[in-house]
Amino acid sequence: MTDIVFHKMEGAGNDFVVLDNRTYGFDLDEIIRFTPKLCDRKFGIGADGILVLQPAEKEEVDYTMIYRNADGSDAGMCGNGARCLVMFAFHNGFGATQTFNVHKNVYEAEVHDDESVSVHFPVHVTPEDVQINEFDLVKADAATEHLIQFVEKADLDKEDELVQTGRSLRYHKDVEPPGSNVNFVHCEHGDSISLQTYERGVEDLTLACGTGALASAIAAHHHMNRMEKRAKYQVKVKGGSLFVSFNFDPNTNTYHQLILTGPARFVFEGTISV
């Protein structure tokens, strides 16, 4: 058993266990093994996932980010987690402007004076209209897989129904492998949407999802047939508000230069044996 120092952090209610692996040198298999224990809300610390600050695996980055879902599975990218890890790195000697990688993708980020964080996503997203289980959906993969369903405002409060729908779509054969996150979106006035996300790996609704906010804002722009080449959205989630901006190329129906901005806060720190 090894005693580790951890921090609990949250970004708009999406909560994480964060550790600095430059101190411990755990390999990925070890991290996967202890993630479910640490994220268990009854017998562990409790979190939607684990964030690991890893020594840089690429010459052009400051560090490498490892993120695992609460069950230990690979989430791909986590937008709220990325902001939290950037803030964690900032408080551990890294500058206000940082570069990090998740798998092969390299991200840039800035810590702002109001303690919010912006993360730039180096991906191109081409939304696709699909129908699964008789639901009309938009598929928009913003560094990880997402399906979006547009609903009435009151439907966002019917959480049992959202969970049931999310579970029915999450492992559907049309999105396997590796499955998908499922987002329920209500388009409000102007450049504002409300969002609930069923997250794979957590297997429930979460208070926020960063990549879900990006995918849902893109899907809303696509769904409304908007043509402006630069757009900004406020995304209202149960844990607060996130802000999304992107460029749009109408000739290719492609979205790029995605930026996600939102809070990243420390909750507490402690020591636990793994």
C-alpha positions as CSV (number, residue, x, y, z in Angstrom):
1,M,0.0,0.0,0.0
2,T,1.2,3.5,-0.8
3,D,-0.1,6.7,0.9
4,I,-0.8,9.4,-1.7
5,V,-1.7,13.1,-1.3
6,F,-4.7,14.0,-3.4
7,H,-6.8,17.0,-4.1
8,K,-10.5,17.1,-4.7
9,M,-11.5,19.6,-7.4
10,E,-14.7,20.5,-9.3
11,G,-15.5,22.3,-12.5
12,A,-19.2,23.4,-12.6
13,G,-20.0,20.4,-10.3
14,N,-18.1,17.8,-12.4
15,D,-15.9,16.5,-9.6
16,F,-12.5,14.8,-9.7
17,V,-9.7,13.3,-7.6
18,V,-6.4,14.9,-8.7
19,L,-2.9,13.6,-8.1
20,D,0.6,14.6,-9.2
21,N,2.2,11.4,-10.6
22,R,5.6,13.1,-10.9
23,T,5.8,12.3,-7.2
24,Y,4.7,8.6,-7.3
25,G,5.4,7.2,-10.8
26,F,2.3,4.9,-11.0
27,D,2.0,3.2,-14.3
28,L,-1.4,3.3,-16.2
29,D,-2.4,-0.2,-15.0
30,E,-2.0,0.8,-11.4
31,I,-4.0,4.0,-12.0
32,I,-6.8,2.0,-13.6
33,R,-6.8,-0.4,-10.7
34,F,-7.2,2.1,-7.9
35,T,-9.5,4.6,-9.8
36,P,-12.8,2.9,-8.9
37,K,-11.8,2.7,-5.2
38,L,-10.9,6.4,-5.0
39,C,-14.0,7.5,-7.0
40,D,-16.5,5.4,-5.0
41,R,-18.9,7.8,-3.2
42,K,-19.6,5.4,-0.4
43,F,-16.3,3.8,0.3
44,G,-13.8,6.2,-1.2
45,I,-13.3,9.9,-1.8
46,G,-16.1,10.1,-4.4
47,A,-15.7,11.6,-7.8
48,D,-16.8,11.4,-11.5
49,G,-13.3,10.5,-12.4
50,I,-9.6,10.8,-11.7
51,L,-7.1,13.3,-13.1
52,V,-3.4,12.6,-13.1
53,L,-0.6,15.1,-13.8
54,Q,2.0,13.0,-15.7
55,P,5.5,13.9,-16.8
56,A,5.4,15.2,-20.4
57,E,5.2,12.4,-23.0
58,K,5.8,14.9,-25.9
59,E,8.6,17.4,-26.3
60,E,6.3,20.3,-27.1
61,V,4.1,20.0,-24.0
62,D,4.5,21.0,-20.3
63,Y,2.9,17.8,-19.0
64,T,0.6,14.9,-20.0
65,M,-2.9,14.6,-18.7
66,I,-4.4,11.2,-17.8
67,Y,-8.1,11.0,-17.2
68,R,-10.1,7.9,-16.3
69,N,-13.8,7.6,-15.7
70,A,-15.0,6.6,-12.2
71,D,-15.1,2.9,-13.3
72,G,-11.5,3.1,-14.6
73,S,-12.4,3.2,-18.3
74,D,-10.9,5.6,-20.8
75,A,-13.0,8.7,-21.3
76,G,-11.0,10.1,-24.1
77,M,-11.0,13.8,-23.3
78,C,-12.7,15.5,-20.3
79,G,-13.2,19.2,-20.7
80,N,-14.1,20.1,-17.1
81,G,-11.3,17.8,-15.9
82,A,-8.8,19.5,-18.2
83,R,-9.7,22.9,-16.7
84,C,-9.2,21.5,-13.2
85,L,-5.9,19.9,-14.0
86,V,-4.7,23.2,-15.6
87,M,-5.6,25.0,-12.4
88,F,-3.9,22.3,-10.3
89,A,-0.7,22.6,-12.5
90,F,-0.9,26.4,-12.1
91,H,-0.8,26.1,-8.3
92,N,2.1,23.6,-8.6
93,G,4.5,25.9,-10.5
94,F,3.3,25.9,-14.1
95,G,2.5,29.2,-15.8
96,A,-0.8,30.8,-16.5
97,T,-0.4,29.6,-20.1
98,Q,0.1,25.9,-20.5
99,T,0.3,23.1,-23.1
100,F,-0.5,19.5,-22.4
101,N,-1.5,16.4,-24.3
102,V,-4.2,13.8,-23.9
103,H,-3.3,10.8,-26.0
104,K,-2.2,12.2,-29.3
105,N,-4.0,15.6,-29.1
106,V,-2.1,18.6,-27.8
107,Y,-4.2,21.3,-26.0
108,E,-3.4,24.9,-25.0
109,A,-4.9,26.5,-22.0
110,E,-5.0,29.8,-20.0
111,V,-5.7,30.5,-16.4
112,H,-7.6,33.8,-16.1
113,D,-7.6,36.4,-13.3
114,D,-11.1,35.4,-12.2
115,E,-9.8,31.9,-11.7
116,S,-11.7,30.5,-14.7
117,V,-9.8,28.5,-17.3
118,S,-10.0,28.3,-21.0
119,V,-9.0,25.2,-23.0
120,H,-8.4,25.2,-26.7
121,F,-9.4,21.9,-28.5
122,P,-7.3,21.0,-31.5
123,V,-10.2,19.0,-33.2
124,H,-12.5,19.5,-36.2
125,V,-16.1,18.4,-35.6
126,T,-18.6,17.6,-38.4
127,P,-22.0,17.0,-36.9
128,E,-24.2,14.3,-38.4
129,D,-28.0,13.9,-38.1
130,V,-28.8,10.3,-37.1
131,Q,-31.8,8.3,-35.9
132,I,-31.4,5.7,-33.2
133,N,-34.2,3.9,-31.4
134,E,-36.6,6.3,-33.2
135,F,-34.9,9.3,-31.6
136,D,-33.8,12.1,-33.9
137,L,-30.3,12.9,-32.7
138,V,-27.1,14.8,-33.7
139,K,-23.8,13.0,-33.5
140,A,-21.0,15.4,-32.7
141,D,-17.7,14.1,-31.4
142,A,-15.8,16.8,-29.6
143,A,-12.6,15.0,-28.7
144,T,-14.8,12.2,-27.4
145,E,-18.1,10.7,-28.5
146,H,-21.4,12.5,-28.1
147,L,-25.1,12.1,-29.1
148,I,-27.4,15.1,-28.7
149,Q,-31.2,15.1,-28.4
150,F,-33.2,18.3,-28.4
151,V,-36.0,18.4,-25.8
152,E,-38.5,20.7,-24.2
153,K,-37.3,22.7,-21.1
154,A,-39.6,20.7,-18.7
155,D,-38.1,17.4,-20.0
156,L,-34.7,18.3,-18.5
157,D,-36.2,17.9,-15.0
158,K,-37.5,14.4,-15.8
159,E,-34.2,12.8,-14.7
160,D,-35.4,9.2,-14.4
161,E,-36.5,9.4,-18.1
162,L,-33.3,11.0,-19.2
163,V,-31.3,8.2,-17.4
164,Q,-33.4,5.6,-19.1
165,T,-32.9,7.1,-22.5
166,G,-29.2,7.6,-21.9
167,R,-28.7,4.0,-21.0
168,S,-30.7,2.8,-24.0
169,L,-28.4,4.9,-26.4
170,R,-25.1,4.7,-24.6
171,Y,-24.1,1.2,-25.8
172,H,-26.4,1.1,-28.9
173,K,-24.8,-0.9,-31.8
174,D,-24.8,2.2,-34.0
175,V,-22.3,3.9,-31.6
176,E,-20.3,0.8,-30.6
177,P,-17.4,0.7,-30.1
178,P,-16.7,2.6,-27.9
179,G,-20.2,3.8,-27.0
180,S,-21.3,7.4,-26.5
181,N,-22.2,10.1,-24.0
182,V,-25.8,11.3,-24.4
183,N,-26.8,14.9,-24.1
184,F,-30.3,16.4,-23.6
185,V,-30.5,20.0,-24.8
186,H,-33.0,22.8,-24.8
187,C,-32.3,25.8,-27.0
188,E,-33.2,29.0,-25.2
189,H,-33.2,32.6,-26.5
190,G,-30.2,33.8,-28.3
191,D,-26.9,32.0,-27.8
192,S,-27.9,30.1,-24.7
193,I,-28.7,26.4,-24.2
194,S,-29.6,24.3,-21.2
195,L,-28.0,20.8,-20.9
196,Q,-28.2,17.5,-19.0
197,T,-25.6,14.9,-19.9
198,Y,-25.6,11.1,-19.3
199,E,-21.9,10.3,-19.1
200,R,-20.6,6.9,-20.0
201,G,-18.2,5.5,-17.4
202,V,-20.1,7.3,-14.7
203,E,-23.3,5.7,-16.0
204,D,-25.6,8.5,-14.7
205,L,-26.4,12.2,-15.2
206,T,-23.6,14.5,-14.0
207,L,-23.8,18.1,-12.9
208,A,-21.7,19.2,-16.0
209,C,-19.8,17.8,-19.0
210,G,-17.3,20.0,-20.7
211,T,-17.0,18.1,-24.0
212,G,-20.8,17.6,-23.9
213,A,-21.1,21.4,-23.7
214,L,-18.9,21.8,-26.8
215,A,-20.8,19.1,-28.7
216,S,-24.2,20.4,-27.7
217,A,-23.4,24.0,-28.6
218,I,-22.2,22.8,-32.0
219,A,-25.2,20.6,-32.4
220,A,-27.5,23.6,-31.6
221,H,-25.8,25.8,-34.2
222,H,-26.1,23.0,-36.7
223,H,-29.7,22.2,-35.8
224,M,-30.8,25.8,-36.1
225,N,-29.1,26.1,-39.5
226,R,-27.1,29.1,-38.4
227,M,-24.4,30.4,-40.8
228,E,-22.3,32.8,-38.7
229,K,-18.6,31.8,-39.0
230,R,-17.8,32.6,-35.3
231,A,-20.3,31.7,-32.6
232,K,-20.3,31.9,-28.8
233,Y,-22.7,30.0,-26.5
234,Q,-23.6,30.0,-22.8
235,V,-24.3,26.5,-21.7
236,K,-26.3,26.2,-18.6
237,V,-25.8,23.0,-16.6
238,K,-26.9,22.0,-13.1
239,G,-23.5,22.9,-11.7
240,G,-23.4,26.4,-13.2
241,S,-22.5,27.8,-16.6
242,L,-19.9,27.0,-19.2
243,F,-18.9,29.1,-22.2
244,V,-18.2,27.7,-25.6
245,S,-16.9,29.4,-28.8
246,F,-16.0,28.0,-32.2
247,N,-15.4,28.8,-35.8
248,F,-17.7,27.3,-38.5
249,D,-16.9,26.6,-42.1
250,P,-20.2,26.4,-44.0
251,N,-18.6,24.9,-47.1
252,T,-17.6,21.8,-45.3
253,N,-20.1,21.9,-42.3
254,T,-17.0,21.7,-40.0
255,Y,-16.4,23.3,-36.7
256,H,-12.9,24.1,-35.4
257,Q,-11.0,26.4,-33.0
258,L,-13.2,25.2,-30.2
259,I,-12.7,26.9,-26.8
260,L,-14.2,25.8,-23.5
261,T,-14.2,28.3,-20.6
262,G,-15.4,27.8,-17.1
263,P,-14.6,27.5,-13.4
264,A,-12.0,25.1,-11.8
265,R,-12.0,25.0,-8.0
266,F,-10.3,23.2,-5.2
267,V,-12.6,21.6,-2.7
268,F,-10.2,19.8,-0.2
269,E,-7.0,17.8,0.0
270,G,-6.1,14.7,1.9
271,T,-4.2,11.5,2.1
272,I,-5.4,8.0,1.2
273,S,-3.8,4.6,0.8
274,V,-3.9,2.8,-2.6
